[in-house]
Amino acid sequence: MVPEGLPPKAALHRRTLWMVKRCSLAMLFPENPHDNSWGKGSRVVYKACLYHLKPLFVVCSVPPPSAIHYHVLPSSRFGVVEG
């Protein structure tokens, strides 16, 4: 998946993109419980899903901003988690 000799930060980024390319649906729990900020890895998954046109279910207290390229809709995943 990742070539040898790659720095850990770059390897994490490349593995994340590799997983997003091959998934059929991504579920993202991006918020830090202390300050409700999104981590770097969560932003990478979010942007990669948009780029690769993958469906994404995001569970967070504040919805991502709307844009003309995608729709943000409230939903529930099997009645267990709302996003």
OpenMM code with the backbone's topology and positions (N, CA, C; nanometers):
from openmm import Vec3, app, unit

residues = "MET VAL PRO GLU GLY LEU PRO PRO LYS ALA ALA LEU HIS ARG ARG THR LEU TRP MET VAL LYS ARG CYS SER LEU ALA MET LEU PHE PRO GLU ASN PRO HIS ASP ASN SER TRP GLY LYS GLY SER ARG VAL VAL TYR LYS ALA CYS LEU TYR HIS LEU LYS PRO LEU PHE VAL VAL CYS SER VAL PRO PRO PRO SER ALA ILE HIS TYR HIS VAL LEU PRO SER SER ARG PHE GLY VAL VAL GLU GLY".split()
positions = [
    Vec3(0.0817, -0.1194, 0.0000),
    Vec3(0.0000, 0.0000, 0.0000),
    Vec3(0.0862, 0.1258, 0.0000),
    Vec3(0.1830, 0.1302, 0.0915),
    Vec3(0.2670, 0.2490, 0.1053),
    Vec3(0.4116, 0.2070, 0.0814),
    Vec3(0.4842, 0.2786, -0.0045),
    Vec3(0.6238, 0.2430, -0.0294),
    Vec3(0.7101, 0.2571, 0.0957),
    Vec3(0.8148, 0.1775, 0.1010),
    Vec3(0.9065, 0.1853, 0.2153),
    Vec3(0.9825, 0.3165, 0.2133),
    Vec3(1.0208, 0.3639, 0.3309),
    Vec3(1.0978, 0.4866, 0.3430),
    Vec3(1.0127, 0.6122, 0.3443),
    Vec3(0.8823, 0.5973, 0.3405),
    Vec3(0.7921, 0.7120, 0.3428),
    Vec3(0.7757, 0.7607, 0.4872),
    Vec3(0.7832, 0.8905, 0.5133),
    Vec3(0.7649, 0.9400, 0.6492),
    Vec3(0.6263, 0.9040, 0.7032),
    Vec3(0.6115, 0.8869, 0.8350),
    Vec3(0.4832, 0.8464, 0.8936),
    Vec3(0.3670, 0.9393, 0.8577),
    Vec3(0.3894, 1.0702, 0.8531),
    Vec3(0.2801, 1.1619, 0.8184),
    Vec3(0.2313, 1.1372, 0.6761),
    Vec3(0.3245, 1.1181, 0.5842),
    Vec3(0.2869, 1.0926, 0.4454),
    Vec3(0.2205, 0.9560, 0.4309),
    Vec3(0.2680, 0.8578, 0.5068),
    Vec3(0.2094, 0.7239, 0.5011),
    Vec3(0.0646, 0.7270, 0.5492),
    Vec3(0.0371, 0.8012, 0.6556),
    Vec3(-0.0993, 0.8127, 0.7071),
    Vec3(-0.1906, 0.8751, 0.6018),
    Vec3(-0.1428, 0.9788, 0.5352),
    Vec3(-0.2206, 1.0462, 0.4313),
    Vec3(-0.2496, 0.9503, 0.3151),
    Vec3(-0.1485, 0.8778, 0.2707),
    Vec3(-0.1656, 0.7872, 0.1564),
    Vec3(-0.2558, 0.6690, 0.1904),
    Vec3(-0.2453, 0.6150, 0.3120),
    Vec3(-0.3349, 0.5052, 0.3524),
    Vec3(-0.4786, 0.5526, 0.3593),
    Vec3(-0.4991, 0.6749, 0.4095),
    Vec3(-0.6337, 0.7298, 0.4178),
    Vec3(-0.6939, 0.7433, 0.2783),
    Vec3(-0.6189, 0.7973, 0.1841),
    Vec3(-0.6683, 0.8096, 0.0472),
    Vec3(-0.6935, 0.6733, -0.0158),
    Vec3(-0.6077, 0.5751, 0.0125),
    Vec3(-0.6244, 0.4405, -0.0399),
    Vec3(-0.7560, 0.3812, 0.0096),
    Vec3(-0.7869, 0.3987, 0.1378),
    Vec3(-0.9114, 0.3450, 0.1930),
    Vec3(-1.0333, 0.4150, 0.1341),
    Vec3(-1.0281, 0.5456, 0.1200),
    Vec3(-1.1426, 0.6197, 0.0660),
    Vec3(-1.1702, 0.5785, -0.0780),
    Vec3(-1.0671, 0.5584, -0.1577),
    Vec3(-1.0869, 0.5188, -0.2971),
    Vec3(-1.1597, 0.3853, -0.3083),
    Vec3(-1.1392, 0.2960, -0.2131),
    Vec3(-1.1931, 0.1617, -0.2212),
    Vec3(-1.3207, 0.1398, -0.1405),
    Vec3(-1.3649, 0.2384, -0.0657),
    Vec3(-1.4849, 0.2198, 0.0167),
    Vec3(-1.6104, 0.2486, -0.0646),
    Vec3(-1.7240, 0.1978, -0.0173),
    Vec3(-1.8512, 0.2291, -0.0818),
    Vec3(-1.9280, 0.3337, -0.0017),
    Vec3(-1.8981, 0.3469, 0.1266),
    Vec3(-1.9578, 0.4480, 0.2136),
    Vec3(-1.8596, 0.4764, 0.3265),
    Vec3(-1.8371, 0.6019, 0.3552),
    Vec3(-1.7488, 0.6388, 0.4661),
    Vec3(-1.8338, 0.6952, 0.5791),
    Vec3(-1.8059, 0.6505, 0.7014),
    Vec3(-1.8696, 0.7068, 0.8206),
    Vec3(-1.7623, 0.7819, 0.8970),
    Vec3(-1.7914, 0.9067, 0.9282),
    Vec3(-1.6904, 0.9939, 0.9871),
    Vec3(-1.7418, 1.0503, 1.1189),
    Vec3(-1.6627, 1.0346, 1.2237),
    Vec3(-1.6887, 1.0930, 1.3546),
    Vec3(-1.5755, 1.1923, 1.3796),
    Vec3(-1.5844, 1.3139, 1.3240),
    Vec3(-1.4677, 1.4008, 1.3150),
    Vec3(-1.4356, 1.4878, 1.4357),
    Vec3(-1.5283, 1.5053, 1.5268),
    Vec3(-1.5101, 1.6097, 1.6285),
    Vec3(-1.4261, 1.5656, 1.7474),
    Vec3(-1.3398, 1.6552, 1.7891),
    Vec3(-1.2659, 1.6401, 1.9130),
    Vec3(-1.3645, 1.6705, 2.0258),
    Vec3(-1.3824, 1.5822, 2.1233),
    Vec3(-1.4820, 1.6061, 2.2272),
    Vec3(-1.4544, 1.7278, 2.3155),
    Vec3(-1.3305, 1.7751, 2.3174),
    Vec3(-1.2965, 1.8883, 2.4039),
    Vec3(-1.3350, 2.0227, 2.3441),
    Vec3(-1.3111, 2.0395, 2.2135),
    Vec3(-1.3376, 2.1709, 2.1537),
    Vec3(-1.4207, 2.1648, 2.0249),
    Vec3(-1.4734, 2.0476, 1.9901),
    Vec3(-1.5574, 2.0265, 1.8716),
    Vec3(-1.4879, 2.0632, 1.7406),
    Vec3(-1.3553, 2.0586, 1.7368),
    Vec3(-1.2825, 2.0872, 1.6132),
    Vec3(-1.2604, 1.9572, 1.5355),
    Vec3(-1.2456, 1.9698, 1.4055),
    Vec3(-1.2174, 1.8545, 1.3201),
    Vec3(-1.0672, 1.8330, 1.3134),
    Vec3(-1.0241, 1.7080, 1.3231),
    Vec3(-0.8826, 1.6758, 1.3118),
    Vec3(-0.8363, 1.6750, 1.1671),
    Vec3(-0.7057, 1.6695, 1.1482),
    Vec3(-0.6478, 1.6725, 1.0144),
    Vec3(-0.6916, 1.5507, 0.9324),
    Vec3(-0.6916, 1.4341, 0.9941),
    Vec3(-0.7330, 1.3124, 0.9238),
    Vec3(-0.8787, 1.3161, 0.8814),
    Vec3(-0.9641, 1.3740, 0.9649),
    Vec3(-1.1057, 1.3860, 0.9309),
    Vec3(-1.1254, 1.4773, 0.8109),
    Vec3(-1.0491, 1.5844, 0.8057),
    Vec3(-1.0582, 1.6748, 0.6903),
    Vec3(-1.0099, 1.6063, 0.5626),
    Vec3(-0.9067, 1.5218, 0.5740),
    Vec3(-0.8571, 1.4482, 0.4575),
    Vec3(-0.9642, 1.3525, 0.4064),
    Vec3(-1.0299, 1.2798, 0.4959),
    Vec3(-1.1359, 1.1867, 0.4559),
    Vec3(-1.2513, 1.2627, 0.3909),
    Vec3(-1.2926, 1.3727, 0.4512),
    Vec3(-1.4037, 1.4526, 0.3992),
    Vec3(-1.3743, 1.5018, 0.2572),
    Vec3(-1.2572, 1.5599, 0.2369),
    Vec3(-1.2209, 1.6123, 0.1045),
    Vec3(-1.2011, 1.5004, 0.0027),
    Vec3(-1.1441, 1.3884, 0.0451),
    Vec3(-1.1230, 1.2758, -0.0469),
    Vec3(-1.2566, 1.2155, -0.0904),
    Vec3(-1.3517, 1.2068, -0.0002),
    Vec3(-1.4841, 1.1550, -0.0368),
    Vec3(-1.5520, 1.2473, -0.1372),
    Vec3(-1.5403, 1.3763, -0.1176),
    Vec3(-1.5973, 1.4704, -0.2146),
    Vec3(-1.5290, 1.4559, -0.3503),
    Vec3(-1.3989, 1.4442, -0.3505),
    Vec3(-1.3226, 1.4348, -0.4745),
    Vec3(-1.3551, 1.3065, -0.5508),
    Vec3(-1.3688, 1.1947, -0.4783),
    Vec3(-1.3937, 1.0648, -0.5417),
    Vec3(-1.5429, 1.0316, -0.5524),
    Vec3(-1.6289, 1.1277, -0.5194),
    Vec3(-1.7744, 1.1109, -0.5289),
    Vec3(-1.8250, 0.9927, -0.4474),
    Vec3(-1.7726, 0.9775, -0.3263),
    Vec3(-1.8137, 0.8700, -0.2367),
    Vec3(-1.9175, 0.9229, -0.1386),
    Vec3(-2.0211, 0.8440, -0.1084),
    Vec3(-2.1172, 0.8875, -0.0071),
    Vec3(-2.0494, 0.8927, 0.1301),
    Vec3(-2.0863, 0.9922, 0.2077),
    Vec3(-2.0224, 1.0154, 0.3366),
    Vec3(-2.1288, 1.0436, 0.4410),
    Vec3(-2.1237, 0.9722, 0.5530),
    Vec3(-2.2136, 0.9950, 0.6647),
    Vec3(-2.1300, 1.0561, 0.7769),
    Vec3(-2.1575, 1.1811, 0.8113),
    Vec3(-2.0791, 1.2540, 0.9105),
    Vec3(-2.1634, 1.2728, 1.0362),
    Vec3(-2.1080, 1.2319, 1.1511),
    Vec3(-2.1746, 1.2483, 1.2796),
    Vec3(-2.1038, 1.3614, 1.3531),
    Vec3(-2.1713, 1.4777, 1.3629),
    Vec3(-2.1109, 1.5919, 1.4302),
    Vec3(-2.2205, 1.6856, 1.4787),
    Vec3(-2.1852, 1.7727, 1.5721),
    Vec3(-2.2830, 1.8650, 1.6281),
    Vec3(-2.3098, 1.9831, 1.5359),
    Vec3(-2.2105, 2.0236, 1.4583),
    Vec3(-2.2257, 2.1336, 1.3632),
    Vec3(-2.2081, 2.0765, 1.2222),
    Vec3(-2.3083, 2.0888, 1.1339),
    Vec3(-2.2955, 2.0300, 1.0011),
    Vec3(-2.1889, 2.1001, 0.9173),
    Vec3(-2.1306, 2.0281, 0.8231),
    Vec3(-2.0348, 2.0913, 0.7323),
    Vec3(-2.1051, 2.1981, 0.6489),
    Vec3(-2.0319, 2.2938, 0.5976),
    Vec3(-2.0959, 2.3997, 0.5181),
    Vec3(-2.1553, 2.3440, 0.3889),
    Vec3(-2.2664, 2.4004, 0.3464),
    Vec3(-2.3276, 2.3594, 0.2198),
    Vec3(-2.2523, 2.4215, 0.1034),
    Vec3(-2.2615, 2.3565, -0.0109),
    Vec3(-2.1976, 2.4069, -0.1327),
    Vec3(-2.2820, 2.3657, -0.2522),
    Vec3(-2.2510, 2.4193, -0.3688),
    Vec3(-2.3284, 2.3852, -0.4868),
    Vec3(-2.2945, 2.2455, -0.5386),
    Vec3(-2.1832, 2.1869, -0.4951),
    Vec3(-2.1391, 2.0577, -0.5453),
    Vec3(-2.1962, 1.9388, -0.4683),
    Vec3(-2.2529, 1.9615, -0.3516),
    Vec3(-2.3071, 1.8510, -0.2720),
    Vec3(-2.4192, 1.9038, -0.1831),
    Vec3(-2.4964, 1.8107, -0.1265),
    Vec3(-2.6068, 1.8450, -0.0372),
    Vec3(-2.5777, 1.7907, 0.1021),
    Vec3(-2.6072, 1.8679, 0.2032),
    Vec3(-2.5942, 1.8243, 0.3417),
    Vec3(-2.7355, 1.7989, 0.3928),
    Vec3(-2.7635, 1.6750, 0.4315),
    Vec3(-2.8961, 1.6364, 0.4779),
    Vec3(-2.8850, 1.5716, 0.6148),
    Vec3(-2.9743, 1.6073, 0.7075),
    Vec3(-2.9746, 1.5368, 0.8368),
    Vec3(-3.0313, 1.3963, 0.8180),
    Vec3(-2.9772, 1.3006, 0.8922),
    Vec3(-3.0218, 1.1628, 0.8773),
    Vec3(-2.9906, 1.0836, 1.0024),
    Vec3(-3.0322, 0.9592, 1.0029),
    Vec3(-3.0046, 0.8670, 1.1131),
    Vec3(-2.9553, 0.7368, 1.0534),
    Vec3(-2.8548, 0.6774, 1.1139),
    Vec3(-2.7995, 0.5510, 1.0665),
    Vec3(-2.8556, 0.4382, 1.1507),
    Vec3(-2.9566, 0.3687, 1.1006),
    Vec3(-3.0239, 0.2572, 1.1676),
    Vec3(-3.0844, 0.2981, 1.3024),
    Vec3(-3.1134, 0.4255, 1.3195),
    Vec3(-3.1725, 0.4726, 1.4433),
    Vec3(-3.0754, 0.4767, 1.5606),
    Vec3(-2.9490, 0.4488, 1.5358),
    Vec3(-2.8496, 0.4444, 1.6429),
    Vec3(-2.7734, 0.5750, 1.6520),
    Vec3(-2.7296, 0.6283, 1.5376),
    Vec3(-2.6473, 0.7481, 1.5325),
    Vec3(-2.7130, 0.8477, 1.4397),
    Vec3(-2.7190, 0.9728, 1.4815),
    Vec3(-2.7733, 1.0779, 1.3963),
    Vec3(-2.6595, 1.1645, 1.3441),
    Vec3(-2.6741, 1.2069, 1.2201),
    Vec3(-2.5694, 1.2879, 1.1595),
    Vec3(-2.6264, 1.3854, 1.0602),
] * unit.nanometer
topology = app.Topology()
chain = topology.addChain("A")
for resn in residues:
    res = topology.addResidue(resn, chain)
    for name in ("N", "CA", "C"):
        topology.addAtom(name, app.Element.getBySymbol(name[0]), res)
